[in-house]
Amino acid sequence: MRKLISHRLSPFIRKTLLTKKAGAVLLLFLAAYTLGTGVGFFLDRLPSHRNMDAVETSAEGNWGLSFQEEGQSPVANATFEELARYDAYYAQDTDEKVLYLTFDCGYENGNTPQILDALKKHNVSATFFVVGTYIESEPDLVKRMAAEGHTVGNHTWHHPDMSQISTMETFAPELTDVEAAYKEATGEEMTKFYRPPQGKYSETNLKNAQELGYKTFFWSLAYVDWYEDDQPTKEEAFDKLLGRIHPGAVVLLHNTSATNAEILDELLGKWEEMGYQIKPLTELAQ
């Protein structure tokens, strides 16, 4: 704890926390830390993205965003230029009102068909990043995604913390096993789009993915939608997904969210009313 305090806090706060009377202060700090920069370490539930919802700073190796102004692209912990060296993206650097819609799929709980229905109604092509076990358990839904013009991307086989994987020997099977399952289920080659689970990554990961022919995608807008038993209200969802939408956004949602299934039809309509065009992720990665 002393090491964490010394590296994260100002000298004044550090001194306060290390006094004999600091117990109560320390508890308050830990609570605040858990809700803020520490989210990445204290939430551990598949398929969560631990630092997604406007965590203002992020631990090293975690994707992080800071929203400075409504309607403007957030500041990320890597620039467009830095990511471009590895064929990686988190948004499009543009003033044009376009956005790219993506879903992470860790498992199925009955909400994906309604999501697909809404996308079809609005003629929107999304990208679904699936784990390997999703392909095994839901081949018909995966086939439907592909048949209706969506891209099926790679979210690894086991959904591990990829930043802890340092060798290609260990990294590659997490992606290639998903490719093989997709081809067996659909008869088609998988599009080589990759999203690191939980947004955890390293420079080595980005290089490995690039070497395997993949483009890596983070995101510039998401909200806490992944807790199946603690879903956001419609109002909470719209507050984030309308208030923080911005030109060039890559939006991350989860297919397991009942709220997303309920609101997606209306949400797509509202984005359209705001003047946004929803483009397939393939156009960002040209």
Residue pairs with C-beta under 8 A, 6 or more apart in sequence:
1 26
2 18
5 14
5 17
5 18
6 14
8 37
9 17
16 22
16 25
17 25
17 26
17 29
30 38
34 42
36 55
36 56
36 57
37 51
37 55
37 56
37 57
37 58
37 59
38 59
39 50
39 51
39 55
40 50
40 51
40 55
40 58
40 59
40 62
40 198
40 200
41 50
41 59
42 50
43 50
44 50
45 226
45 227
46 106
46 107
46 159
47 104
47 105
47 106
47 107
47 131
47 155
47 159
47 197
47 226
47 254
47 256
48 198
48 226
48 227
49 63
49 104
49 197
49 198
49 199
49 222
49 226
49 252
50 62
50 198
50 199
51 58
51 59
51 62
51 63
51 64
51 198
51 199
52 199
52 219
52 222
52 223
52 224
52 252
53 222
53 223
53 224
53 240
54 65
54 66
54 67
54 74
54 240
54 244
55 64
55 65
56 64
56 66
57 64
57 66
57 77
58 64
58 65
58 77
61 163
61 200
61 201
61 202
62 77
62 163
62 198
62 199
62 200
63 76
63 77
63 90
63 196
63 199
63 200
63 201
63 218
63 219
64 76
64 77
64 199
65 74
65 75
65 76
65 77
65 220
66 74
66 75
66 76
67 74
67 244
68 74
68 75
70 243
70 244
71 244
71 245
71 246
72 246
73 91
73 93
73 220
73 246
73 247
73 248
73 249
74 220
74 221
74 244
74 246
76 90
76 91
76 218
76 220
78 88
78 90
80 89
80 90
80 91
80 93
83 89
83 90
83 206
83 216
83 218
86 203
86 206
86 207
86 209
86 210
86 216
87 209
87 210
87 214
87 215
87 216
87 285
88 206
88 209
88 210
88 215
88 216
88 217
88 218
89 215
89 216
89 217
89 218
89 250
89 284
89 285
90 217
90 218
90 219
90 220
90 250
91 219
91 220
91 246
91 248
91 249
91 250
92 98
92 100
92 247
92 248
92 250
92 284
93 248
94 247
94 248
95 247
96 247
96 248
97 247
97 274
97 275
97 276
97 277
98 247
98 248
98 276
98 277
98 278
98 279
99 245
99 247
99 248
99 249
99 250
99 251
99 271
99 276
99 277
99 278
99 279
100 127
100 249
100 250
100 251
100 278
100 279
100 280
100 281
100 283
100 284
101 119
101 124
101 126
101 127
101 251
101 253
101 278
102 126
102 127
102 128
102 129
102 153
102 195
102 217
102 219
102 250
102 251
102 252
102 253
102 281
103 115
103 126
103 127
103 128
103 129
103 252
103 253
103 254
103 255
104 129
104 155
104 195
104 252
104 253
104 254
104 255
105 112
105 128
105 129
105 130
105 131
105 134
105 155
105 254
105 255
105 256
106 131
106 134
106 155
106 159
106 254
106 256
107 131
107 133
107 134
107 137
107 256
108 134
108 137
108 138
108 141
108 255
108 256
109 228
109 256
111 255
111 256
111 257
111 258
111 260
111 261
112 138
112 141
112 255
112 261
113 141
114 261
114 262
114 264
115 255
115 260
115 261
115 264
116 141
116 144
116 145
116 148
116 150
117 265
118 261
118 264
118 265
118 268
119 125
119 126
119 148
119 150
119 264
119 268
120 148
121 265
121 268
122 265
122 268
122 269
122 272
122 278
124 268
124 278
125 149
125 150
125 151
125 278
125 279
125 280
126 150
126 151
126 280
126 281
127 150
127 151
127 152
127 153
127 193
127 217
127 280
127 281
128 142
128 145
128 150
128 151
128 152
128 153
128 255
129 153
129 154
129 155
129 193
129 194
129 195
129 217
130 142
130 152
130 153
130 154
130 155
130 178
130 182
131 155
131 156
131 157
131 158
131 159
131 178
131 197
132 156
132 157
132 158
132 177
132 178
132 181
133 157
134 142
135 142
135 178
135 181
135 182
135 185
136 181
139 185
139 186
142 152
142 182
142 185
142 186
143 185
143 186
145 152
146 152
146 186
146 188
149 280
151 191
151 193
151 280
151 281
151 282
152 182
152 186
152 190
152 191
153 190
153 191
153 193
153 194
153 195
153 217
153 281
154 175
154 178
154 179
154 190
154 192
154 193
154 194
154 195
154 214
155 178
155 194
155 195
155 197
156 162
156 174
156 175
156 178
156 196
156 197
157 173
157 174
157 175
157 177
157 178
158 174
159 197
159 198
160 174
160 197
161 197
161 198
161 200
162 171
162 174
162 196
162 197
162 200
162 201
162 202
162 205
163 196
163 200
163 201
163 202
163 205
164 200
165 171
165 174
165 205
166 202
166 204
168 208
168 211
171 204
171 205
171 208
171 209
172 208
172 212
175 194
175 209
175 212
175 214
176 212
178 190
179 189
179 190
182 188
182 189
182 190
183 189
183 190
191 282
192 212
192 213
192 214
192 215
193 214
193 215
193 217
193 281
193 285
194 209
194 214
194 215
194 216
194 217
195 216
195 217
195 218
196 205
196 216
196 218
199 218
199 219
201 216
205 216
206 216
209 215
209 216
210 216
215 285
217 250
217 281
217 285
218 250
219 250
219 251
219 252
220 246
220 248
220 249
220 250
220 251
221 240
221 241
221 244
221 245
221 246
221 249
221 250
221 251
221 252
222 251
222 252
222 253
223 232
223 236
223 237
223 240
223 241
224 232
225 231
225 232
225 237
225 253
225 254
225 257
225 259
225 260
226 254
226 256
226 257
228 256
228 257
228 258
231 257
231 258
231 259
232 259
233 259
234 259
234 262
234 263
237 259
237 260
237 263
237 267
238 263
238 267
238 270
241 251
241 267
242 267
242 270
242 271
242 274
245 251
245 271
245 274
245 276
250 281
250 284
253 260
254 260
268 278
271 278
272 278
